[in-house]
C-alpha cells in the first residue's frame, strides 16, 4: 500500500535495461531478415523474443518485490500512473501512424493513380486495366507481386472477434469492480474469463491468417492491400498477445493475494492497456474490414 510520504524510492542499478535493448535489437533484426526470406531470420526473431521475455520476467519480478516490501510511496504511485498514461499515448501515436498510411493510400494515392484531379490518368504510365477502387486486388506484375483472390469479409471471423474483445472489456471491468469490493471469487472469475477470451481471439486470428495465406493468396507482399492489412492487424495481434500475457500474470498475482482494494495499480494499468487494445480493434474492424 502506498505510504503517506513524499519520499521517492530510487532503486539500485540493474542490468535489465541493457538486456531489453539487446532483445529489441535482435528481434527487429530477425523480423527484417525474416521479411527478406533469409533462413536465419526466424531464429534471430525467436532469440530476441526469448531475451525480451527473460527481461520482462526478471525486471517485473523485481518491481513486484519492491512493491510488496512497501518501498513505493504515494508519489511513486502517481509516477507509475503518469508513466502508463504516456505509454498508452505513445501507442496511440504508433497506431495513428499506420492508420494514417491506410487513409492516405485510400483517399489520396489511389484516386491520383486513377487520374482524379488531372487531365490524364496517371495509371497509363504504370499499367493498363488499373481500377482506382479500394481495395486494390490487381497488381501490375503478378509474377513479382501476386494478387489476392479477394478480401476477408467483415461479418465473419472479424465480427466474431469484435464481440469477443468487447466481452473481454466487460469481464475485466467486472473483475476490477470485484477487486475494489474485495470479492475475490468474482475477481478471479472475471480475470480468467478475460484471459480465455483473449486467447480465443488470437486463435481465430491465427485461423484467419492461415486461410488468407493458403486459400486467398493474401500476404504481406500482395500489394498495398496486403501490406496495410497485415501491418495493422498483425501489430494489433501482437498487442493482444502481450495484453493476454499481462492479464495472466495479474491473475496469478490475484490468486496469491498481492492486491488490495486500496492498492492495485498493477491491475489497473493492465486493464487500461486492455481497453486500449479493444478501442484499436474497433477502429480496425470499421476501417480495415468493413468500409
Backbone as CSV, one residue per row, in Angstrom:
resi,resn,N_x,N_y,N_z,CA_x,CA_y,CA_z,C_x,C_y,C_z
1,UNK,0.855,-1.195,0.000,0.000,0.000,0.000,0.888,1.242,0.000
2,UNK,0.595,2.257,-0.873,1.434,3.452,-0.892,1.495,4.123,0.470
3,UNK,2.693,4.517,0.879,2.878,5.151,2.169,2.507,6.627,2.089
4,UNK,2.095,7.194,3.180,1.755,8.609,3.243,3.017,9.435,3.426
5,UNK,3.819,9.453,2.414,5.069,10.198,2.458,5.410,10.630,1.054
6,UNK,6.188,11.667,0.954,6.631,12.143,-0.360,8.013,11.618,-0.706
7,UNK,8.510,10.690,0.087,9.815,10.106,-0.216,9.744,9.361,-1.543
8,UNK,10.766,9.533,-2.364,10.803,8.899,-3.672,11.854,7.797,-3.654
9,UNK,11.411,6.575,-3.877,12.315,5.435,-3.817,13.182,5.387,-5.075
10,UNK,14.489,5.336,-4.902,15.434,5.217,-6.018,16.005,3.804,-5.995
11,UNK,15.641,2.966,-6.967,16.106,1.576,-6.962,17.598,1.478,-7.245
12,UNK,18.176,0.353,-6.898,19.581,0.109,-7.188,19.786,-0.097,-8.683
13,UNK,21.024,0.064,-9.121,21.331,-0.143,-10.530,21.036,-1.589,-10.924
14,UNK,20.555,-1.742,-12.166,20.200,-3.069,-12.657,20.632,-3.222,-14.111
15,UNK,20.857,-4.453,-14.522,21.283,-4.729,-15.895,20.111,-5.015,-16.829
16,UNK,18.874,-5.000,-16.315,17.734,-5.361,-17.147,17.495,-4.405,-18.313
17,UNK,17.723,-3.084,-18.183,17.513,-2.207,-19.352,18.399,-2.571,-20.538
18,UNK,19.670,-2.881,-20.307,20.554,-3.233,-21.424,20.161,-4.579,-22.018
19,UNK,19.667,-5.492,-21.168,19.169,-6.777,-21.679,17.969,-6.543,-22.589
20,UNK,17.069,-5.652,-22.174,15.915,-5.330,-23.002,16.312,-4.692,-24.324
21,UNK,17.312,-3.809,-24.298,17.785,-3.155,-25.528,18.362,-4.179,-26.498
22,UNK,19.141,-5.105,-25.966,19.707,-6.163,-26.818,18.583,-7.024,-27.402
23,UNK,17.609,-7.365,-26.580,16.487,-8.176,-27.053,15.708,-7.490,-28.161
24,UNK,15.444,-6.180,-27.996,14.734,-5.434,-29.036,15.527,-5.405,-30.335
25,UNK,16.830,-5.169,-30.225,17.695,-5.099,-31.414,17.681,-6.431,-32.162
26,UNK,17.848,-7.523,-31.438,17.868,-8.843,-32.071,16.503,-9.171,-32.674
27,UNK,15.430,-8.805,-31.991,14.088,-9.070,-32.503,13.836,-8.329,-33.809
28,UNK,14.185,-7.051,-33.860,13.978,-6.259,-35.073,14.832,-6.798,-36.228
29,UNK,16.073,-7.146,-35.941,16.919,-7.737,-36.978,16.309,-9.035,-37.502
30,UNK,15.747,-9.818,-36.596,15.113,-11.055,-37.003,13.909,-10.818,-37.898
31,UNK,13.082,-9.825,-37.546,11.905,-9.512,-38.364,12.314,-9.067,-39.760
32,UNK,13.307,-8.174,-39.835,13.760,-7.668,-41.134,14.289,-8.804,-42.009
33,UNK,15.113,-9.662,-41.436,15.670,-10.776,-42.213,14.605,-11.822,-42.551
34,UNK,13.623,-11.965,-41.691,12.522,-12.890,-41.972,11.710,-12.394,-43.167
35,UNK,11.433,-11.079,-43.191,10.686,-10.490,-44.310,11.439,-10.684,-45.623
36,UNK,12.775,-10.578,-45.556,13.595,-10.752,-46.763,13.905,-12.222,-47.041
37,UNK,13.245,-13.110,-46.303,13.310,-14.556,-46.531,14.711,-15.131,-46.346
38,UNK,15.479,-14.542,-45.422,16.760,-15.130,-45.055,16.510,-16.262,-44.053
39,UNK,17.225,-17.343,-44.195,16.956,-18.528,-43.383,17.122,-18.289,-41.895
40,UNK,18.062,-17.422,-41.513,18.320,-17.211,-40.093,17.372,-16.179,-39.476
41,UNK,16.509,-15.563,-40.297,15.596,-14.545,-39.783,14.688,-15.044,-38.671
42,UNK,13.956,-16.161,-38.879,13.080,-16.660,-37.804,13.830,-17.005,-36.526
43,UNK,15.061,-17.541,-36.679,15.838,-17.910,-35.487,16.283,-16.663,-34.713
44,UNK,16.652,-15.612,-35.456,17.001,-14.346,-34.799,15.796,-13.789,-34.056
45,UNK,14.644,-13.838,-34.726,13.429,-13.310,-34.107,13.098,-14.058,-32.818
46,UNK,13.147,-15.378,-32.858,12.841,-16.177,-31.670,13.856,-15.923,-30.556
47,UNK,15.133,-15.754,-30.930,16.160,-15.451,-29.925,15.875,-14.115,-29.245
48,UNK,15.545,-13.109,-30.055,15.217,-11.802,-29.492,13.985,-11.845,-28.612
49,UNK,12.963,-12.617,-29.045,11.744,-12.734,-28.250,12.027,-13.407,-26.912
50,UNK,12.898,-14.398,-26.907,13.256,-15.070,-25.652,14.011,-14.118,-24.724
51,UNK,14.911,-13.314,-25.297,15.652,-12.341,-24.484,14.689,-11.327,-23.873
52,UNK,13.727,-10.845,-24.676,12.739,-9.897,-24.165,11.875,-10.528,-23.076
53,UNK,11.507,-11.785,-23.261,10.710,-12.479,-22.249,11.481,-12.604,-20.940
54,UNK,12.772,-12.936,-21.054,13.613,-13.028,-19.859,13.713,-11.681,-19.169
55,UNK,13.875,-10.611,-19.956,13.975,-9.269,-19.378,12.706,-8.893,-18.641
56,UNK,11.548,-9.123,-19.279,10.278,-8.752,-18.650,10.030,-9.559,-17.384
57,UNK,10.334,-10.850,-17.429,10.134,-11.680,-16.247,11.024,-11.209,-15.096
58,UNK,12.305,-10.961,-15.389,13.233,-10.549,-14.345,12.951,-9.163,-13.806
59,UNK,12.715,-8.209,-14.710,12.521,-6.819,-14.285,11.183,-6.654,-13.566
60,UNK,10.130,-7.255,-14.114,8.829,-7.135,-13.467,8.823,-7.821,-12.104
61,UNK,9.540,-8.929,-11.996,9.636,-9.604,-10.692,10.290,-8.693,-9.667
62,UNK,11.312,-7.963,-10.103,11.997,-7.034,-9.213,11.061,-5.920,-8.753
63,UNK,10.282,-5.371,-9.688,9.344,-4.301,-9.351,8.265,-4.810,-8.387
64,UNK,7.780,-6.027,-8.628,6.754,-6.615,-7.745,7.313,-6.796,-6.333
65,UNK,8.550,-7.256,-6.229,9.169,-7.446,-4.931,9.301,-6.118,-4.184
66,UNK,9.691,-5.063,-4.907,9.821,-3.745,-4.283,8.468,-3.247,-3.791
67,UNK,7.428,-3.488,-4.605,6.088,-3.056,-4.199,5.613,-3.831,-2.980
68,UNK,5.862,-5.132,-2.941,5.434,-5.959,-1.822,6.162,-5.595,-0.527
69,UNK,7.362,-5.033,-0.645,8.133,-4.626,0.529,7.695,-3.259,1.058
70,UNK,6.767,-2.599,0.353,6.286,-1.300,0.798,7.256,-0.168,0.535
71,UNK,8.100,-0.312,-0.496,9.100,0.715,-0.796,8.541,1.873,-1.614
72,UNK,7.357,1.684,-2.172,6.792,2.715,-3.046,5.870,3.644,-2.264
73,UNK,6.052,4.930,-2.460,5.258,5.933,-1.770,4.098,6.377,-2.661
74,UNK,3.275,7.296,-2.133,2.171,7.842,-2.923,2.696,8.590,-4.134
75,UNK,3.839,9.231,-3.980,4.439,9.936,-5.106,4.874,8.952,-6.187
76,UNK,5.415,7.813,-5.793,5.777,6.781,-6.758,4.538,6.273,-7.496
77,UNK,3.439,6.130,-6.753,2.192,5.673,-7.372,1.742,6.645,-8.458
78,UNK,1.844,7.943,-8.190,1.489,8.942,-9.199,2.423,8.855,-10.401
79,UNK,3.695,8.609,-10.146,4.658,8.477,-11.244,4.323,7.288,-12.129
80,UNK,3.955,6.180,-11.507,3.575,4.999,-12.269,2.354,5.293,-13.150
81,UNK,1.402,5.994,-12.594,0.176,6.282,-13.353,0.466,7.178,-14.547
82,UNK,1.261,8.230,-14.328,1.601,9.106,-15.445,2.455,8.371,-16.477
83,UNK,3.324,7.504,-15.993,4.128,6.721,-16.921,3.272,5.841,-17.815
84,UNK,2.244,5.209,-17.239,1.350,4.363,-18.030,0.518,5.202,-18.989
85,UNK,0.092,6.377,-18.540,-0.684,7.263,-19.424,0.139,7.643,-20.655
86,UNK,1.390,8.029,-20.437,2.228,8.430,-21.572,2.601,7.241,-22.452
87,UNK,2.725,6.058,-21.840,2.989,4.862,-22.638,1.815,4.573,-23.571
88,UNK,0.595,4.628,-23.051,-0.572,4.389,-23.888,-0.700,5.477,-24.948
89,UNK,-0.362,6.713,-24.593,-0.382,7.796,-25.588,0.598,7.498,-26.725
90,UNK,1.779,6.988,-26.388,2.744,6.639,-27.432,2.209,5.515,-28.321
91,UNK,1.440,4.595,-27.731,0.828,3.528,-28.512,-0.263,4.080,-29.435
92,UNK,-0.991,5.082,-28.963,-1.990,5.742,-29.816,-1.305,6.365,-31.029
93,UNK,-0.174,7.030,-30.809,0.571,7.633,-31.915,1.128,6.553,-32.849
94,UNK,1.529,5.431,-32.274,2.059,4.310,-33.052,1.015,3.809,-34.054
95,UNK,-0.183,3.510,-33.552,-1.233,3.046,-34.445,-1.770,4.178,-35.319
96,UNK,-1.730,5.401,-34.801,-2.177,6.536,-35.599,-1.368,6.685,-36.877
97,UNK,-0.057,6.413,-36.795,0.784,6.492,-37.988,0.365,5.457,-39.028
98,UNK,0.050,4.242,-38.587,-0.340,3.189,-39.524,-1.731,3.433,-40.109
99,UNK,-2.650,3.919,-39.286,-3.952,4.292,-39.825,-3.812,5.452,-40.812
100,UNK,-2.859,6.350,-40.526,-2.599,7.450,-41.449,-2.153,6.941,-42.810
101,UNK,-1.312,5.910,-42.820,-0.887,5.300,-44.085,-2.092,4.767,-44.852
102,UNK,-2.973,4.047,-44.139,-4.154,3.475,-44.781,-5.046,4.568,-45.374
103,UNK,-5.308,5.632,-44.606,-6.164,6.710,-45.089,-5.522,7.442,-46.261
104,UNK,-4.212,7.657,-46.197,-3.536,8.371,-47.276,-3.615,7.578,-48.580
105,UNK,-3.385,6.284,-48.491,-3.438,5.433,-49.685,-4.842,5.426,-50.277
106,UNK,-5.859,5.252,-49.415,-7.229,5.131,-49.899,-7.786,6.448,-50.422
107,UNK,-7.484,7.546,-49.732,-8.110,8.820,-50.065,-7.305,9.684,-51.029
108,UNK,-6.003,9.429,-51.143,-5.169,10.270,-51.996,-4.438,9.477,-53.083
109,UNK,-3.655,8.487,-52.699,-2.814,7.791,-53.670,-3.628,7.079,-54.745
110,UNK,-4.626,6.301,-54.327,-5.422,5.549,-55.305,-6.189,6.482,-56.237
111,UNK,-6.871,7.524,-55.745,-7.544,8.453,-56.682,-6.560,9.147,-57.621
112,UNK,-5.375,9.527,-57.122,-4.390,10.151,-58.007,-3.972,9.217,-59.129
113,UNK,-3.737,7.948,-58.778,-3.361,6.977,-59.797,-4.473,6.797,-60.823
114,UNK,-5.714,6.987,-60.399,-6.835,6.868,-61.316,-7.082,8.108,-62.142
115,UNK,-6.296,9.163,-61.906,-6.414,10.372,-62.703,-7.270,11.448,-62.095
116,UNK,-7.697,11.289,-60.855,-8.533,12.307,-60.218,-7.754,13.603,-60.057
117,UNK,-8.351,14.705,-60.474,-7.697,16.000,-60.370,-6.667,16.254,-61.457
118,UNK,-6.623,15.385,-62.470,-5.654,15.538,-63.557,-6.335,15.275,-64.893
119,UNK,-5.804,15.869,-65.943,-6.370,15.654,-67.275,-6.031,14.273,-67.821
120,UNK,-4.986,13.665,-67.281,-4.541,12.369,-67.769,-4.531,11.372,-66.621
121,UNK,-4.918,10.145,-66.916,-4.894,9.091,-65.911,-3.453,8.674,-65.649
122,UNK,-3.022,8.851,-64.432,-1.637,8.536,-64.088,-1.314,7.071,-64.322
123,UNK,-2.318,6.195,-64.162,-2.034,4.769,-64.251,-1.602,4.345,-65.644
124,UNK,-1.900,5.169,-66.672,-1.497,4.778,-68.029,0.012,4.736,-68.157
125,UNK,0.712,5.416,-67.273,2.174,5.366,-67.263,2.680,4.142,-66.518
126,UNK,1.789,3.433,-65.804,2.195,2.305,-64.978,1.736,0.981,-65.570
127,UNK,0.432,0.770,-65.673,-0.090,-0.459,-66.278,-1.539,-0.252,-66.691
128,UNK,-1.951,-1.025,-67.690,-3.316,-0.928,-68.183,-4.274,-1.648,-67.245
129,UNK,-5.553,-1.423,-67.467,-6.616,-2.088,-66.716,-6.582,-1.779,-65.222
130,UNK,-5.995,-0.637,-64.871,-5.978,-0.247,-63.464,-7.335,0.327,-63.081
131,UNK,-7.870,-0.121,-61.950,-9.131,0.381,-61.440,-8.890,1.066,-60.104
132,UNK,-9.199,2.344,-60.064,-8.943,3.140,-58.854,-10.048,2.916,-57.838
133,UNK,-10.092,1.711,-57.286,-11.094,1.368,-56.277,-10.432,0.536,-55.194
134,UNK,-10.739,0.868,-53.953,-10.155,0.140,-52.825,-11.075,-1.018,-52.451
135,UNK,-10.496,-2.170,-52.162,-9.057,-2.484,-52.115,-8.501,-2.837,-53.492
136,UNK,-7.196,-2.575,-53.661,-6.534,-2.907,-54.919,-6.221,-4.399,-54.938
137,UNK,-6.912,-5.126,-55.799,-6.735,-6.570,-55.864,-6.013,-7.022,-57.127
138,UNK,-5.650,-6.057,-57.995,-4.930,-6.386,-59.227,-3.609,-5.630,-59.229
139,UNK,-2.517,-6.349,-59.295,-1.186,-5.745,-59.297,-0.602,-5.760,-60.701
140,UNK,0.324,-4.841,-61.005,0.849,-4.727,-62.373,1.630,-5.945,-62.843
141,UNK,2.363,-6.599,-61.973,3.170,-7.754,-62.360,2.910,-8.888,-61.380
142,UNK,1.930,-9.751,-61.674,1.580,-10.833,-60.738,2.728,-11.782,-60.433
143,UNK,3.738,-11.836,-61.310,4.866,-12.731,-61.025,5.710,-12.211,-59.871
144,UNK,5.777,-10.886,-59.720,6.534,-10.294,-58.623,5.640,-9.962,-57.433
145,UNK,4.443,-9.520,-57.728,3.505,-9.111,-56.678,2.201,-9.878,-56.873
146,UNK,2.105,-11.084,-56.343,0.905,-11.904,-56.556,-0.345,-11.239,-56.006
147,UNK,-1.376,-11.196,-56.810,-2.622,-10.547,-56.415,-3.466,-11.468,-55.545
148,UNK,-4.107,-10.934,-54.513,-5.002,-11.767,-53.690,-6.269,-12.107,-54.456
149,UNK,-6.911,-13.182,-54.037,-8.137,-13.631,-54.697,-9.376,-12.896,-54.211
150,UNK,-9.253,-12.158,-53.134,-10.393,-11.441,-52.590,-10.045,-10.823,-51.259
151,UNK,-11.060,-10.335,-50.574,-10.860,-9.714,-49.267,-11.545,-10.562,-48.203
152,UNK,-11.131,-10.373,-46.971,-11.746,-11.092,-45.855,-13.024,-10.366,-45.457
153,UNK,-14.160,-11.032,-45.514,-15.429,-10.357,-45.189,-15.468,-9.922,-43.729
154,UNK,-16.073,-8.749,-43.510,-16.112,-8.196,-42.156,-17.008,-9.011,-41.235
155,UNK,-18.136,-9.467,-41.765,-19.117,-10.119,-40.905,-18.936,-11.635,-40.951
156,UNK,-17.784,-12.037,-40.481,-17.420,-13.432,-40.304,-16.599,-13.509,-39.037
157,UNK,-15.364,-13.981,-39.166,-14.465,-14.038,-38.011,-14.184,-12.652,-37.437
158,UNK,-13.955,-11.602,-38.272,-13.719,-10.269,-37.673,-14.863,-9.807,-36.775
159,UNK,-16.108,-10.011,-37.203,-17.246,-9.609,-36.363,-17.292,-10.426,-35.083
160,UNK,-17.000,-11.725,-35.200,-16.972,-12.577,-34.006,-15.869,-12.126,-33.056
161,UNK,-14.705,-11.791,-33.593,-13.614,-11.312,-32.746,-13.952,-9.971,-32.102
162,UNK,-14.731,-9.145,-32.792,-15.173,-7.883,-32.193,-16.034,-8.151,-30.969
163,UNK,-16.966,-9.084,-31.101,-17.814,-9.456,-29.959,-16.975,-10.015,-28.816
164,UNK,-15.964,-10.815,-29.161,-15.100,-11.419,-28.135,-14.344,-10.347,-27.366
165,UNK,-13.750,-9.391,-28.082,-12.968,-8.347,-27.403,-13.861,-7.418,-26.588
166,UNK,-15.028,-7.072,-27.124,-15.940,-6.229,-26.344,-16.380,-6.937,-25.068
167,UNK,-16.628,-8.230,-25.168,-16.991,-9.003,-23.983,-15.839,-9.049,-22.987
168,UNK,-14.613,-9.186,-23.494,-13.447,-9.210,-22.606,-13.266,-7.878,-21.880
169,UNK,-13.623,-6.777,-22.565,-13.568,-5.482,-21.892,-14.556,-5.405,-20.736
170,UNK,-15.722,-6.044,-20.919,-16.721,-6.073,-19.844,-16.268,-6.962,-18.693
171,UNK,-15.647,-8.108,-19.005,-15.229,-9.022,-17.938,-14.079,-8.444,-17.116
172,UNK,-13.144,-7.739,-17.761,-12.044,-7.161,-16.992,-12.556,-6.006,-16.118
173,UNK,-13.570,-5.278,-16.609,-14.180,-4.221,-15.788,-14.925,-4.822,-14.602
174,UNK,-15.618,-5.933,-14.836,-16.301,-6.658,-13.749,-15.295,-7.112,-12.693
175,UNK,-14.155,-7.632,-13.171,-13.113,-8.069,-12.245,-12.569,-6.894,-11.440
176,UNK,-12.430,-5.732,-12.075,-11.917,-4.551,-11.383,-12.873,-4.114,-10.275
177,UNK,-14.163,-4.081,-10.584,-15.153,-3.717,-9.551,-15.162,-4.743,-8.421
178,UNK,-14.963,-6.026,-8.783,-14.921,-7.060,-7.747,-13.717,-6.868,-6.838
179,UNK,-12.588,-6.455,-7.414,-11.386,-6.213,-6.613,-11.609,-5.049,-5.652
180,UNK,-12.217,-3.975,-6.143,-12.456,-2.819,-5.286,-13.474,-3.121,-4.190
181,UNK,-14.353,-4.108,-4.464,-15.334,-4.519,-3.451,-14.833,-5.683,-2.605
182,UNK,-13.612,-6.146,-2.893,-12.982,-7.252,-2.163,-13.752,-8.566,-2.314
183,UNK,-14.317,-8.776,-3.505,-14.972,-10.039,-3.830,-13.976,-10.893,-4.615
184,UNK,-13.218,-11.710,-3.928,-12.087,-12.401,-4.538,-12.516,-13.424,-5.591
185,UNK,-13.610,-14.135,-5.349,-14.036,-15.152,-6.309,-14.434,-14.510,-7.642
186,UNK,-15.216,-13.419,-7.581,-15.620,-12.731,-8.800,-14.407,-12.134,-9.509
187,UNK,-13.440,-11.664,-8.726,-12.214,-11.110,-9.301,-11.492,-12.165,-10.138
188,UNK,-11.262,-13.320,-9.563,-10.548,-14.395,-10.265,-11.351,-14.881,-11.461
189,UNK,-12.666,-15.009,-11.289,-13.517,-15.488,-12.376,-13.515,-14.505,-13.549
190,UNK,-13.612,-13.207,-13.245,-13.593,-12.201,-14.305,-12.275,-12.161,-15.042
191,UNK,-11.171,-12.266,-14.296,-9.856,-12.268,-14.941,-9.645,-13.522,-15.781
192,UNK,-10.050,-14.660,-15.261,-9.910,-15.907,-16.009,-10.709,-15.838,-17.305
193,UNK,-11.922,-15.298,-17.238,-12.739,-15.158,-18.449,-12.070,-14.239,-19.456
194,UNK,-11.453,-13.159,-18.972,-10.778,-12.220,-19.872,-9.591,-12.874,-20.562
195,UNK,-8.804,-13.639,-19.806,-7.652,-14.342,-20.392,-8.114,-15.334,-21.452
196,UNK,-9.164,-16.097,-21.154,-9.668,-17.084,-22.109,-10.222,-16.410,-23.360
197,UNK,-10.890,-15.282,-23.194,-11.409,-14.552,-24.354,-10.273,-14.000,-25.212
198,UNK,-9.219,-13.495,-24.574,-8.068,-13.020,-25.331,-7.407,-14.140,-26.118
199,UNK,-7.255,-15.308,-25.491,-6.659,-16.454,-26.179,-7.545,-16.922,-27.326
200,UNK,-8.866,-16.869,-27.140,-9.795,-17.254,-28.203,-9.688,-16.301,-29.387
201,UNK,-9.590,-15.009,-29.102,-9.398,-14.016,-30.166,-8.161,-14.353,-30.987
202,UNK,-7.059,-14.651,-30.320,-5.815,-14.965,-31.020,-5.948,-16.240,-31.844
203,UNK,-6.675,-17.224,-31.326,-6.882,-18.446,-32.079,-7.640,-18.198,-33.370
204,UNK,-8.692,-17.393,-33.299,-9.463,-17.071,-34.503,-8.628,-16.257,-35.492
205,UNK,-7.792,-15.350,-34.974,-6.967,-14.555,-35.880,-5.915,-15.426,-36.566
206,UNK,-5.354,-16.386,-35.851,-4.400,-17.310,-36.462,-5.072,-18.119,-37.569
207,UNK,-6.310,-18.564,-37.329,-7.054,-19.288,-38.364,-7.308,-18.383,-39.572
208,UNK,-7.661,-17.125,-39.305,-7.907,-16.174,-40.390,-6.647,-15.956,-41.225
209,UNK,-5.499,-15.823,-40.573,-4.237,-15.641,-41.287,-3.912,-16.862,-42.143
210,UNK,-4.113,-18.046,-41.590,-3.831,-19.273,-42.340,-4.726,-19.359,-43.574
211,UNK,-5.996,-19.023,-43.410,-6.934,-19.025,-44.532,-6.518,-17.997,-45.583
212,UNK,-6.100,-16.809,-45.123,-5.697,-15.758,-46.062,-4.473,-16.178,-46.868
213,UNK,-3.503,-16.797,-46.214,-2.264,-17.188,-46.886,-2.470,-18.355,-47.839
214,UNK,-3.185,-19.382,-47.387,-3.256,-20.630,-48.148,-4.364,-20.648,-49.192
215,UNK,-5.468,-19.945,-48.956,-6.608,-20.039,-49.857,-6.912,-18.743,-50.600
216,UNK,-6.499,-17.602,-50.062,-6.816,-16.332,-50.711,-5.599,-15.663,-51.322
217,UNK,-4.425,-16.236,-51.112,-3.176,-15.658,-51.610,-2.980,-14.225,-51.106
218,UNK,-3.561,-13.945,-49.953,-3.410,-12.627,-49.330,-2.221,-12.680,-48.387
219,UNK,-1.161,-11.961,-48.770,0.068,-11.996,-47.999,0.582,-10.574,-47.774
220,UNK,1.628,-10.478,-46.999,2.239,-9.171,-46.766,2.771,-8.581,-48.063
221,UNK,3.135,-9.435,-49.008,3.691,-8.995,-50.292,2.631,-8.818,-51.365
222,UNK,1.345,-8.953,-51.006,0.271,-8.870,-52.006,-0.155,-7.433,-52.267
223,UNK,0.801,-6.590,-52.619,0.460,-5.208,-52.906,0.120,-4.409,-51.665
224,UNK,-0.390,-3.204,-51.873,-0.630,-2.287,-50.762,-1.759,-2.773,-49.859
225,UNK,-2.734,-3.494,-50.421,-3.821,-4.006,-49.578,-3.295,-5.029,-48.582
226,UNK,-2.508,-5.980,-49.055,-1.941,-6.974,-48.155,-1.002,-6.357,-47.132
227,UNK,-0.226,-5.365,-47.575,0.726,-4.719,-46.674,0.015,-4.005,-45.530
228,UNK,-0.986,-3.195,-45.868,-1.688,-2.440,-44.823,-2.517,-3.372,-43.941
229,UNK,-3.095,-4.412,-44.530,-3.916,-5.346,-43.759,-3.085,-6.039,-42.683
230,UNK,-1.963,-6.633,-43.085,-1.156,-7.387,-42.122,-0.379,-6.464,-41.191
231,UNK,-0.045,-5.265,-41.668,0.655,-4.320,-40.800,-0.231,-3.917,-39.617
232,UNK,-1.482,-3.579,-39.906,-2.384,-3.128,-38.849,-2.878,-4.277,-37.986
233,UNK,-3.385,-5.330,-38.616,-3.918,-6.448,-37.826,-2.807,-7.218,-37.121
234,UNK,-1.624,-7.293,-37.746,-0.513,-8.009,-37.128,-0.003,-7.322,-35.876
235,UNK,0.185,-6.000,-35.954,0.630,-5.272,-34.761,-0.431,-5.317,-33.667
236,UNK,-1.695,-5.248,-34.065,-2.737,-5.349,-33.048,-2.717,-6.735,-32.408
237,UNK,-2.536,-7.775,-33.219,-2.452,-9.125,-32.668,-1.301,-9.267,-31.686
238,UNK,-0.176,-8.607,-32.003,0.958,-8.634,-31.072,0.589,-7.974,-29.752
239,UNK,-0.182,-6.891,-29.823,-0.598,-6.207,-28.596,-1.591,-7.054,-27.803
240,UNK,-2.473,-7.765,-28.501,-3.393,-8.659,-27.793,-2.614,-9.771,-27.100
241,UNK,-1.580,-10.277,-27.762,-0.741,-11.312,-27.159,-0.078,-10.798,-25.886
242,UNK,0.510,-9.599,-25.972,1.154,-9.000,-24.808,0.131,-8.768,-23.694
243,UNK,-1.045,-8.235,-24.071,-2.074,-7.984,-23.077,-2.568,-9.254,-22.402
244,UNK,-2.690,-10.339,-23.175,-3.133,-11.608,-22.595,-2.099,-12.143,-21.612
245,UNK,-0.818,-11.997,-21.953,0.242,-12.414,-21.027,0.193,-11.583,-19.745
246,UNK,0.007,-10.275,-19.898,-0.084,-9.401,-18.729,-1.266,-9.791,-17.840
247,UNK,-2.412,-10.059,-18.452,-3.586,-10.452,-17.680,-3.367,-11.779,-16.960
248,UNK,-2.642,-12.699,-17.609,-2.347,-13.979,-16.979,-1.478,-13.789,-15.735
249,UNK,-0.486,-12.902,-15.847,0.374,-12.613,-14.694,-0.435,-11.974,-13.573
250,UNK,-1.309,-11.034,-13.932,-2.160,-10.392,-12.927,-3.076,-11.420,-12.267
251,UNK,-3.576,-12.388,-13.055,-4.427,-13.442,-12.497,-3.674,-14.236,-11.434
252,UNK,-2.428,-14.623,-11.734,-1.633,-15.365,-10.753,-1.344,-14.521,-9.519
253,UNK,-1.120,-13.236,-9.721,-0.876,-12.359,-8.577,-2.129,-12.226,-7.710
254,UNK,-3.284,-12.184,-8.363,-4.531,-12.125,-7.588,-4.736,-13.404,-6.781
255,UNK,-4.391,-14.547,-7.377,-4.512,-15.815,-6.656,-3.601,-15.848,-5.430
256,UNK,-2.480,-15.119,-5.507,-1.555,-15.053,-4.376,-1.918,-13.944,-3.384
257,UNK,-2.947,-13.165,-3.720,-3.390,-12.119,-2.805,-2.511,-10.890,-2.799
258,UNK,-1.905,-10.566,-3.942,-0.998,-9.420,-3.986,-1.713,-8.070,-3.938
259,UNK,-2.982,-8.034,-4.356,-3.675,-6.752,-4.485,-4.713,-6.580,-3.386
260,UNK,-4.936,-5.329,-3.034,-5.979,-4.965,-2.085,-6.898,-3.939,-2.756
261,UNK,-8.088,-3.709,-2.194,-8.975,-2.699,-2.790,-8.341,-1.313,-2.868
262,UNK,-7.387,-1.024,-1.974,-6.761,0.300,-1.953,-5.495,0.368,-2.814
263,UNK,-4.849,-0.753,-3.043,-3.556,-0.750,-3.730,-3.536,-1.849,-4.791
264,UNK,-3.799,-1.457,-6.042,-3.825,-2.452,-7.118,-3.514,-1.800,-8.466
265,UNK,-2.507,-0.928,-8.470,-2.230,-0.236,-9.725,-1.773,-1.199,-10.820
266,UNK,-1.074,-2.279,-10.470,-0.671,-3.250,-11.483,-1.877,-3.777,-12.245
267,UNK,-2.961,-4.038,-11.519,-4.204,-4.468,-12.156,-4.773,-3.345,-13.023
268,UNK,-4.828,-2.144,-12.490,-5.400,-1.019,-13.228,-4.637,-0.743,-14.513
269,UNK,-3.306,-0.763,-14.449,-2.501,-0.491,-15.639,-2.777,-1.513,-16.730
270,UNK,-2.895,-2.780,-16.345,-3.188,-3.822,-17.315,-4.583,-3.637,-17.903
271,UNK,-5.556,-3.251,-17.072,-6.913,-3.023,-17.559,-6.942,-1.846,-18.530
272,UNK,-6.199,-0.777,-18.215,-6.117,0.350,-19.152,-5.590,-0.118,-20.497
273,UNK,-4.525,-0.877,-20.483,-3.905,-1.372,-21.715,-4.898,-2.222,-22.501
274,UNK,-5.657,-3.069,-21.810,-6.605,-3.949,-22.485,-7.744,-3.148,-23.121
275,UNK,-8.220,-2.120,-22.447,-9.254,-1.268,-23.033,-8.717,-0.536,-24.264
276,UNK,-7.468,-0.132,-24.225,-6.847,0.482,-25.394,-6.832,-0.487,-26.573
277,UNK,-6.474,-1.744,-26.306,-6.466,-2.772,-27.350,-7.871,-2.939,-27.935
278,UNK,-8.902,-2.893,-27.082,-10.288,-3.009,-27.559,-10.644,-1.876,-28.510
279,UNK,-10.294,-0.652,-28.148,-10.635,0.509,-28.971,-9.922,0.436,-30.324
280,UNK,-8.655,0.053,-30.318,-7.921,-0.073,-31.577,-8.595,-1.099,-32.481
281,UNK,-9.047,-2.217,-31.894,-9.700,-3.242,-32.717,-10.988,-2.718,-33.339
282,UNK,-11.760,-1.923,-32.599,-12.969,-1.343,-33.171,-12.649,-0.503,-34.398
283,UNK,-11.578,0.271,-34.325,-11.150,1.071,-35.480,-10.713,0.164,-36.628
284,UNK,-10.010,-0.917,-36.295,-9.586,-1.863,-37.327,-10.797,-2.502,-38.001
285,UNK,-11.753,-2.936,-37.213,-12.923,-3.592,-37.776,-13.656,-2.665,-38.738
286,UNK,-13.779,-1.391,-38.360,-14.525,-0.446,-39.190,-13.751,-0.082,-40.457
287,UNK,-12.474,0.295,-40.311,-11.742,0.869,-41.447,-10.953,-0.142,-42.272
288,UNK,-10.627,-1.291,-41.695,-9.863,-2.303,-42.441,-10.787,-3.373,-43.017
289,UNK,-11.734,-3.843,-42.213,-12.591,-4.940,-42.668,-13.894,-4.468,-43.299
290,UNK,-14.534,-3.457,-42.690,-15.899,-3.121,-43.054,-15.963,-2.128,-44.220
291,UNK,-15.398,-0.945,-44.035,-15.530,0.109,-45.047,-14.592,-0.091,-46.234
